[in-house]
Amino acid sequence: MELADWGENATGDISIASGDSCIFPITLRGATSSSEISQKPAHGKLKKINVAAYEYKTKARYKGSDTFVIRATGKGPKASGTSVITVHATIK
C-alpha cells in the first residue's frame, strides 16, 4: 500500500497464514521522521523494526481477521504531515 503524500490516511488489506509473520514497510515519498503503533492487533504482535518498518506476526492456530493502526509523520516532495495507516489482516 502506498499513499500519495504525507498527511493522507490510508486503509490496506493483507493476507497471511496463521503463525506467520510479514514485514510492513511505510512507503511514502520522502522521509519518515517518526512513527508509532496507534492500535495494537488483537490476534498477533506488531513490532517496530525501525522508523519506517514494522513486523506483524499472527498468533499460532488463529484464523480470522485482525486490525492494527500505525501513525507516521514525515516530509515529502509536495507535503508534510501525519498519516494514519489502518491495516486489515485476513489470517488463513
PyMOL commands that set and color helices and strands:
alter all, ss='L'
color gray80, all
select strands_A, chain A and resi 10-16+21-25+31-39+44-50+53-58+64-75+80-91
alter strands_A, ss='S'
color yellow, strands_A
deselect
rebuild
show_as cartoon
